[in-house]
Amino acid sequence: MTIPHAVRLFPAIGVGIGFALLSSVNAQGTSEGVQEFDPLAFPGYVVGEVVVPVPSEVFSVLDKLGEPNWQQEIRDLDLPASSDRTQLSLLFGSVVAEGFVAVQAEDKQAVQDIGRKVISLSTSLGLKESVLPHAQSILDAADRSDWPTIRKEFDLTQKTVRDTMEQMKDSDLSQCVSLGGWLRGTASVTSVITKGFSADRAELLNQPMLVEHFLKSIKTMPDRTRDHRAIHKIDQGLQAIHNQMVSAVDGFTKPSVREISIVCEDLLKEIRARG
Amino acid sequence: MKVLTTLRRIRCPKLISPWTLTAMALLVSPAFATVDDAHGFAMEAAMPYVEQGFIVREDYWNGEVKSGQQLMIRHQLFKGNEYAFWLGTAQEDVTFELKVYDEKGKAIEIDEKSDQMFHSVRVNPPKTGTYSVVFSLKSKKDKGVFWALAYGYR
């Protein structure tokens, strides 16, 4: 039996306070019998692994709150030729996120174009072999307009690439894939919200934990990645986005959504910059 | 305290139908149980939900934990989606506990269902934000328990 290797487990604050506390904090009861819980005083173990939502998780709520014109949200895929693996990883994440936008728009041609870009980027990253079956499934499913399968395969494609990168000890690049995807997904979300602002739609941007996760992952990247021009700018941009999120105590305003949108778009331009 | 909790990223079986996955999971002998099997059972738990329109995420959490040890996962949920969490194990005679708390530490209402090898929970987040999923698995005979937690949305 293989014993899995330990990764990223952080004893929460309060470990060692004692077994008595451990049993009492489980679900602290108040006099009203309402269960309250303080994650900062959690005596057990915090699983450090953060699963970043795919863009379609947010898109599905936007669909319920109205009928966004997803076709308008699809962007031109004019990608730079690059051998820079950090840039390629960021591009890869953003292109997969573009795929989720194209699925939402049910645009067969856009999905096929994105599927081909996925193959091209994975080839440049040296990951063609692991990505090709998924990319082919995307192209085949696009022929059948099988949107659920395409959505699943985009999710699998991203996971496969990140897993492969981590196996190759390139966890910084794996984080870049997630970052590129989150930025592109958030740019689409802010674009839709800006076109038809409502408090319910804007609330979808309340994601400070994810931004903190990205900021933390940048801090732990090796110097060569952290000093990369795009990563440096993303770090600054994420700080600005985080400030907007934490200051939106009474909800996001239209200007604050626009601000997040501008930052995301600028960072995506940086990711797509040539040479 | 010796911690038996471990985590690892594993590859999801590719191009295998959910039925094959279930059959594989059911064939597993407890003596050779692994985190992969725990994920297989989590996916078995997901099946009826998929029929109801839930989209299963490919990413998931997994590992091995000391029996009864509490674990916490912080996760982003969006108001307007309904979520389902599926906690699977690879061992028999395990009892599950899973609760979801909002940012203020208030337990949110969940609809839960247990089976021998998995536990399913439905959640309608009242707000968009970070939620804490706190869970434990208690085994009657094993010191360590393999687990996997997957989720889906609709």
Chai-1 contact restraints between the chains, C-beta under 6 A:
chainA,res_idxA,chainB,res_idxB,connection_type,confidence,min_distance_angstrom,max_distance_angstrom,comment,restraint_id
A,P4,B,T6,contact,1.0,0.0,6.0,A-B,restraint_1
A,P4,B,R8,contact,1.0,0.0,6.0,A-B,restraint_2
A,P4,B,V35,contact,1.0,0.0,6.0,A-B,restraint_3
A,H5,B,R8,contact,1.0,0.0,6.0,A-B,restraint_4
A,A6,B,T6,contact,1.0,0.0,6.0,A-B,restraint_5
A,V7,B,L7,contact,1.0,0.0,6.0,A-B,restraint_6
A,L9,B,T5,contact,1.0,0.0,6.0,A-B,restraint_7
A,Q35,B,A107,contact,1.0,0.0,6.0,A-B,restraint_8
A,E36,B,G105,contact,1.0,0.0,6.0,A-B,restraint_9
A,F37,B,Y101,contact,1.0,0.0,6.0,A-B,restraint_10
A,F37,B,G105,contact,1.0,0.0,6.0,A-B,restraint_11
A,D38,B,G105,contact,1.0,0.0,6.0,A-B,restraint_12
A,P39,B,S132,contact,1.0,0.0,6.0,A-B,restraint_13
A,F42,B,M72,contact,1.0,0.0,6.0,A-B,restraint_14
A,G44,B,Q70,contact,1.0,0.0,6.0,A-B,restraint_15
A,G44,B,L71,contact,1.0,0.0,6.0,A-B,restraint_16
A,Y45,B,T5,contact,1.0,0.0,6.0,A-B,restraint_17
A,Y45,B,L71,contact,1.0,0.0,6.0,A-B,restraint_18
A,V46,B,M72,contact,1.0,0.0,6.0,A-B,restraint_19
A,V47,B,W61,contact,1.0,0.0,6.0,A-B,restraint_20
A,V47,B,L71,contact,1.0,0.0,6.0,A-B,restraint_21
A,V47,B,I73,contact,1.0,0.0,6.0,A-B,restraint_22
A,E49,B,W61,contact,1.0,0.0,6.0,A-B,restraint_23
A,V51,B,D59,contact,1.0,0.0,6.0,A-B,restraint_24
A,P53,B,Q76,contact,1.0,0.0,6.0,A-B,restraint_25
A,E57,B,Y153,contact,1.0,0.0,6.0,A-B,restraint_26
A,V58,B,F78,contact,1.0,0.0,6.0,A-B,restraint_27
A,V61,B,F78,contact,1.0,0.0,6.0,A-B,restraint_28
A,V61,B,G80,contact,1.0,0.0,6.0,A-B,restraint_29
A,V61,B,N81,contact,1.0,0.0,6.0,A-B,restraint_30
A,K64,B,G80,contact,1.0,0.0,6.0,A-B,restraint_31
A,D155,B,E58,contact,1.0,0.0,6.0,A-B,restraint_32
A,L156,B,E58,contact,1.0,0.0,6.0,A-B,restraint_33
A,K159,B,E58,contact,1.0,0.0,6.0,A-B,restraint_34
A,K159,B,D59,contact,1.0,0.0,6.0,A-B,restraint_35
A,D163,B,R9,contact,1.0,0.0,6.0,A-B,restraint_36
A,D163,B,R11,contact,1.0,0.0,6.0,A-B,restraint_37
A,E166,B,R9,contact,1.0,0.0,6.0,A-B,restraint_38
A,E203,B,T128,contact,1.0,0.0,6.0,A-B,restraint_39
A,L204,B,F78,contact,1.0,0.0,6.0,A-B,restraint_40
A,L204,B,T128,contact,1.0,0.0,6.0,A-B,restraint_41
A,N206,B,T128,contact,1.0,0.0,6.0,A-B,restraint_42
A,N206,B,G129,contact,1.0,0.0,6.0,A-B,restraint_43
A,Q207,B,Q76,contact,1.0,0.0,6.0,A-B,restraint_44
A,M209,B,R74,contact,1.0,0.0,6.0,A-B,restraint_45
A,M209,B,T130,contact,1.0,0.0,6.0,A-B,restraint_46
A,L210,B,Q76,contact,1.0,0.0,6.0,A-B,restraint_47
